[in-house]
């Protein structure tokens, strides 16, 4: 099989798998319909881009405008991916009219192509297609896509950073599979895009053989990533659970109320110390941390401290994320169980569930963080 044949086979498989997963996401019963639809749309654009490898020249010559329009759909791929990331992170996300702003590069490109390409004669379109690598329109389009990759890579990781900080300050569930999935997904996707930028630069050089093999490598990587999408979607259906985007980080609350909160007067310090003592006493006596889904809102309702004040108390005055604050009590509870000879019959798995964890890997990670020992090693000592 020659190189072109190998490219065609890998491209066909990649397109088939992408469309299959897109169909699955559109038809599966789930509460996260918007996220699934956006990811399916991303996969559809991904497939549209990939089919260019095996489209015959005869088909292109019969449908020049369709081929030119196919090129422009690349300008929608990353905006849809960004919206997918936001929709998974934040449960209250809804598509609004302002999100059409993400389609501006796509619209501008098609407006430019209308006068420069779509309205040309078939002969002129054929000449443009044959020499497309030397055409200024393609230079400009590739430059625009490169800028888009940089902007959206920054935007996506900014959203993930905000999601992680909000999660740590407001939730105690140590299950972080959503963040890990989205971070890995974003890292892999943008690694491919940056490699694609490097590969496309070879298009304008005399290294034809290197250009061909770069296409083979990129297509192979695209196929591997597509299969990875499928495996994650099938094996981890719980990945589609987000948080409320209206939650505020403690630093933002403090910034808005700088004069009243940050510049603490002496007569307020006793009240703050009293609240901290009350909170710690409640955590020890009532053990709310045993609830694996405990949130700062639920703890606020239980202890009768406004959630904003409780957030500032824990994250600013105690200087711990809510996430770490709660898990420290869970680990202390686990330590007391492990030291109790009457509970030697309990397995590590039973103990981690009893103290509020729901993942063995998370329990081991946090236990070692606080004790420098694994739970088994701690019990043996």
MIMARVO-717251 format. One line per 3 residues: number of its first residue (from 1); their letters; for each residue x, y, z of C-alpha. Coordinates in nm, 3 decimals, padded with zeros to 5 digits, m for minus. Each point is the difference from the previous one (the first is absolute). Layout:
// MIMARVO-717251
NUM) A) X Y Z; ...
//
This chain:
// MIMARVO-717251
1) XXX) 00.000 00.000 00.000; 00.141 00.341 m00.099; m00.002 00.309 00.224
4) XXX) m00.316 00.144 m00.156; m00.181 m00.329 00.055; 00.113 m00.011 00.364
7) XXX) m00.123 00.356 00.052; m00.336 m00.083 m00.154; m00.050 m00.308 00.219
10) XXX) 00.087 00.185 00.323; m00.216 00.294 m00.101; m00.299 m00.225 m00.077
13) XXX) 00.032 m00.174 00.338; 00.037 00.332 00.184; m00.306 00.148 m00.172
16) XXX) m00.207 m00.313 00.063; 00.090 m00.014 00.370; m00.065 00.376 00.041
19) XXX) m00.344 m00.024 m00.162; m00.082 m00.313 00.202; 00.084 00.173 00.327
22) XXX) m00.190 00.312 m00.109; m00.307 m00.215 m00.072; 00.036 m00.165 00.340
25) XXX) 00.019 00.336 00.179; m00.306 00.132 m00.183; m00.215 m00.304 00.076
28) XXX) 00.108 m00.109 00.348; m00.239 00.084 00.285; 00.165 00.252 00.232
31) XXX) m00.064 00.316 00.202; 00.295 00.168 m00.170; m00.155 00.039 m00.344
34) XXX) 00.167 00.333 m00.078; 00.352 m00.124 00.080; m00.056 m00.318 m00.202
37) XXX) m00.135 00.194 m00.297; 00.292 00.242 00.003; 00.252 m00.284 00.015
40) XXX) m00.187 m00.178 m00.281; 00.015 00.322 m00.205; 00.374 00.026 00.067
43) XXX) 00.047 m00.359 m00.119; m00.206 00.078 m00.311; 00.224 00.295 m00.091
46) XXX) 00.302 m00.219 00.079; m00.133 m00.260 m00.247; m00.075 00.265 m00.265
49) XXX) 00.359 00.117 00.022; 00.130 m00.357 m00.028; m00.201 m00.097 m00.308
52) XXX) 00.212 00.238 m00.206; 00.271 m00.267 m00.013; m00.206 m00.250 m00.198
55) XXX) m00.224 00.233 m00.207; 00.082 m00.060 m00.366; 00.111 00.280 m00.231
58) XXX) m00.289 m00.083 m00.233; m00.251 00.065 00.278; 00.175 00.325 00.096
61) XXX) m00.002 00.125 m00.360; m00.373 m00.067 m00.017; m00.069 00.173 00.333
64) XXX) 00.262 00.272 00.045; m00.219 00.221 00.221; m00.081 m00.294 00.227
67) XXX) 00.372 m00.071 00.044; 00.080 00.366 00.069; m00.282 00.012 00.256
70) XXX) 00.135 m00.318 00.162; 00.329 00.181 00.057; m00.177 00.280 00.189
73) XXX) m00.169 m00.237 00.246; 00.341 m00.035 00.169; m00.068 00.346 00.146
76) XXX) m00.292 m00.146 00.200; 00.178 m00.301 00.150; 00.182 00.168 00.288
79) XXX) m00.289 00.231 00.098; m00.225 m00.307 00.034; 00.271 m00.180 00.201
82) XXX) 00.030 00.300 00.235; m00.377 00.011 00.052; 00.002 m00.374 00.070
85) XXX) 00.263 00.047 00.274; m00.206 00.279 00.160; m00.322 m00.206 m00.019
88) XXX) 00.161 m00.296 00.181; 00.159 00.219 00.269; m00.309 00.204 00.083
91) XXX) m00.343 m00.159 00.031; m00.186 00.330 m00.046; 00.163 00.077 m00.336
94) XXX) m00.245 00.072 m00.281; 00.061 00.106 m00.358; m00.090 00.365 m00.052
97) XXX) m00.002 00.244 m00.290; 00.335 00.146 00.107; 00.167 m00.335 m00.065
100) XXX) m00.052 00.064 m00.373; 00.300 00.233 00.032; 00.215 m00.314 m00.012
103) XXX) m00.115 m00.047 m00.362; 00.137 00.338 m00.115; 00.322 m00.145 m00.155
106) XXX) m00.211 m00.258 m00.187; m00.237 00.270 m00.127; 00.281 00.238 m00.101
109) XXX) 00.179 m00.279 m00.186; m00.312 m00.093 m00.196; m00.073 00.364 m00.083
112) XXX) 00.356 00.033 m00.133; m00.030 m00.328 m00.193; m00.327 00.116 m00.157
115) XXX) 00.175 00.265 m00.207; 00.336 m00.169 m00.029; m00.111 m00.360 m00.069
118) XXX) m00.369 m00.091 00.000; m00.096 00.231 m00.289; 00.293 m00.088 m00.228
121) XXX) m00.039 m00.208 m00.312; 00.080 m00.372 00.016; 00.325 00.058 m00.189
124) XXX) 00.112 00.268 00.247; m00.103 m00.220 00.293; 00.203 m00.286 m00.147
127) XXX) 00.306 00.222 m00.034; m00.040 00.118 00.358; m00.038 m00.357 00.127
130) XXX) 00.309 m00.122 m00.188; 00.214 00.283 00.141; m00.174 00.044 00.336
133) XXX) 00.320 m00.029 00.201; 00.129 00.318 m00.165; m00.321 00.201 00.033
136) XXX) m00.017 00.292 00.246; m00.354 m00.103 00.102; 00.134 m00.328 00.136
139) XXX) 00.292 00.176 00.168; m00.245 00.228 00.179; m00.231 m00.288 00.090
142) XXX) 00.283 m00.209 00.145; 00.123 00.299 00.200; m00.349 00.057 00.138
145) XXX) m00.025 m00.366 00.104; 00.340 00.026 00.172; m00.112 00.304 00.200
148) XXX) m00.322 m00.183 00.087; 00.195 m00.298 00.136; 00.206 00.224 00.229
151) XXX) m00.303 00.197 00.127; m00.221 m00.301 00.065; 00.277 m00.203 00.164
154) XXX) 00.045 00.283 00.252; m00.378 00.037 00.047; m00.058 m00.372 00.057
157) XXX) 00.273 m00.037 00.263; m00.123 00.319 00.170; m00.349 m00.156 00.029
160) XXX) 00.151 m00.322 00.141; 00.203 00.198 00.253; m00.312 00.183 00.116
163) XXX) m00.197 m00.326 00.019; 00.267 m00.167 00.214; 00.024 00.295 00.240
166) XXX) m00.380 00.023 00.039; m00.021 m00.375 00.055; 00.265 00.002 00.271
169) XXX) m00.161 00.293 00.183; m00.359 m00.127 m00.011; m00.001 m00.381 m00.024
172) XXX) 00.144 m00.273 00.221; m00.046 m00.297 m00.231; 00.358 m00.110 m00.082
175) XXX) m00.109 m00.138 m00.337; 00.185 00.214 m00.256; m00.050 m00.219 m00.308
178) XXX) m00.182 00.278 m00.187; 00.291 00.241 00.032; 00.252 m00.269 m00.091
181) XXX) m00.202 m00.102 m00.307; m00.046 00.357 m00.122; 00.363 00.093 00.069
184) XXX) 00.129 m00.309 m00.182; m00.244 00.057 m00.285; 00.101 00.365 m00.039
187) XXX) 00.371 m00.082 00.024; m00.027 m00.272 m00.266; m00.221 00.205 m00.235
190) XXX) 00.217 00.311 00.013; 00.318 m00.205 m00.030; m00.143 m00.132 m00.327
193) XXX) m00.091 00.350 m00.115; 00.345 00.141 00.075; 00.160 m00.296 m00.177
196) XXX) m00.236 00.065 m00.291; 00.119 00.362 m00.011; 00.359 m00.122 m00.022
199) XXX) m00.099 m00.254 m00.268; m00.184 00.262 m00.207; 00.309 00.218 m00.008
202) XXX) 00.163 m00.278 m00.207; m00.268 00.057 m00.266; 00.183 00.313 m00.110
205) XXX) 00.347 m00.158 m00.020; 00.178 m00.229 m00.245; 00.008 m00.291 00.246
208) XXX) m00.273 m00.195 m00.180; 00.092 m00.342 00.143; 00.010 00.140 00.352
211) XXX) m00.340 00.161 m00.062; m00.146 m00.335 m00.109; 00.134 m00.191 00.300
214) XXX) m00.111 00.278 00.235; m00.351 m00.053 m00.133; 00.029 m00.374 00.068
217) XXX) 00.116 00.059 00.358; m00.274 00.258 00.065; m00.268 m00.228 m00.140
220) XXX) 00.122 m00.287 00.216; m00.010 00.223 00.309; m00.347 00.123 m00.094
223) XXX) m00.117 m00.362 m00.025; 00.150 m00.089 00.339; m00.162 00.304 00.163
226) XXX) m00.337 m00.079 m00.158; 00.010 m00.355 00.139; 00.100 00.146 00.338
229) XXX) m00.312 00.221 m00.014; m00.215 m00.309 m00.048; 00.160 m00.200 00.282
232) XXX) m00.041 00.286 00.247; m00.360 00.065 m00.100; m00.091 m00.368 00.046
235) XXX) 00.200 m00.071 00.316; m00.063 00.325 00.191; m00.363 00.112 m00.039
238) XXX) 00.032 00.198 00.326; 00.228 00.255 m00.168; m00.291 00.229 m00.076
241) XXX) m00.062 00.165 00.335; 00.074 00.367 00.056; m00.038 00.276 00.258
244) XXX) m00.187 00.327 00.014; 00.186 00.279 m00.180; m00.161 00.263 00.224
247) XXX) 00.214 m00.115 00.291; 00.266 00.251 00.097; 00.360 m00.052 00.100
250) XXX) 00.091 00.130 00.344; 00.255 00.242 m00.143; m00.273 00.154 m00.215
253) XXX) m00.230 00.038 00.300; 00.281 00.161 00.197; 00.083 00.232 m00.288
256) XXX) m00.359 00.125 m00.019; m00.020 00.053 00.375; 00.358 00.106 00.057
259) XXX) m00.066 00.269 00.259; m00.236 m00.211 00.209; 00.177 m00.335 m00.012
262) XXX) 00.370 00.026 m00.071; 00.074 00.287 00.238; m00.114 m00.188 00.309
265) XXX) m00.039 00.213 00.309; 00.110 m00.119 00.341; m00.358 m00.017 00.129
268) XXX) m00.086 m00.248 m00.279; 00.286 m00.242 00.064; m00.169 m00.153 00.305
271) XXX) m00.317 m00.060 m00.203; 00.200 m00.171 m00.275; 00.188 m00.216 00.252
274) XXX) m00.334 m00.093 00.153; m00.142 m00.102 m00.338; 00.308 m00.211 m00.075
277) XXX) m00.029 m00.173 00.339; m00.371 m00.060 m00.058; 00.067 m00.144 m00.346
280) XXX) 00.275 m00.235 00.119; m00.212 m00.116 00.295; m00.290 m00.074 m00.236
283) XXX) 00.228 m00.195 m00.236; 00.127 m00.218 00.288; m00.331 m00.057 00.177
286) XXX) m00.247 m00.028 m00.290; 00.243 m00.138 m00.263; m00.174 00.148 m00.308
289) XXX) 00.306 m00.102 m00.204; m00.126 m00.360 m00.001; m00.238 00.108 m00.277
292) XXX) 00.204 m00.061 m00.320; m00.198 00.265 m00.191; 00.032 00.275 00.264
295) XXX) 00.015 00.351 m00.147; 00.075 00.333 00.164; m00.365 00.101 m00.054
298) XXX) m00.122 m00.306 00.194; 00.248 00.061 00.283; m00.109 00.365 00.008
301) XXX) m00.362 m00.108 00.050; 00.096 m00.241 00.277; 00.216 00.238 00.202
304) XXX) m00.215 00.309 m00.072; 00.282 00.215 m00.139; m00.064 00.178 m00.335
307) XXX) 00.178 m00.183 m00.279; 00.203 00.308 m00.099; 00.120 00.046 00.359
310) XXX) 00.077 m00.370 00.032; 00.197 00.006 m00.324; 00.209 00.294 00.123
313) XXX) 00.041 m00.165 00.341; 00.139 m00.325 m00.144; 00.184 00.117 m00.310
316) XXX) 00.138 00.328 00.140; 00.024 m00.018 00.380; 00.070 m00.372 00.039
319) XXX) 00.197 00.019 m00.327; m00.125 m00.328 m00.144; m00.219 m00.087 m00.295
322) XXX) m00.334 m00.146 00.111; 00.111 m00.310 m00.192; 00.313 m00.042 00.217
325) XXX) m00.172 00.117 00.319; m00.261 m00.278 m00.015; 00.239 m00.269 m00.120
328) XXX) 00.232 00.067 00.295; m00.280 m00.099 00.238; m00.069 m00.309 m00.210
331) XXX) 00.365 m00.102 00.021; 00.006 00.058 00.378; m00.309 m00.219 00.032
334) XXX) 00.164 m00.268 m00.213; 00.315 00.017 00.213; m00.200 m00.056 00.318
337) XXX) m00.171 m00.304 m00.157; 00.332 m00.143 m00.120; 00.147 00.037 00.350
340) XXX) m00.299 m00.169 00.163; 00.082 m00.372 00.058; m00.371 m00.077 00.023
343) XXX) m00.040 00.099 m00.365; 00.283 m00.204 m00.147; m00.255 m00.204 m00.190
346) XXX) m00.099 00.302 m00.212; 00.167 00.014 m00.340; 00.156 00.319 m00.135
349) XXX) m00.284 00.020 m00.253; m00.264 m00.019 00.274; 00.179 00.269 00.202
352) XXX) 00.029 00.246 m00.288; m00.372 m00.028 m00.071; m00.079 00.035 00.369
355) XXX) 00.190 00.330 00.034; m00.150 00.164 m00.310; 00.232 m00.088 m00.288
358) XXX) m00.131 m00.176 m00.309; 00.323 m00.082 m00.179; 00.289 m00.216 00.120
361) XXX) 00.255 00.195 m00.204; m00.119 00.333 00.146; 00.003 m00.140 00.352
364) XXX) 00.354 m00.133 m00.036; 00.118 00.330 m00.150; m00.140 00.215 00.278
367) XXX) 00.095 m00.243 00.278; 00.360 00.002 m00.114; m00.010 00.380 m00.033
370) XXX) m00.090 00.036 00.371; 00.196 m00.290 00.149; 00.280 m00.075 m00.250
373) XXX) m00.116 m00.361 00.020; m00.244 m00.217 m00.188; m00.308 m00.114 00.201
376) XXX) 00.138 m00.357 00.015; 00.341 00.116 00.119; m00.162 00.225 00.263
379) XXX) m00.208 m00.289 00.133; 00.310 m00.225 00.019; 00.190 00.258 00.205
//
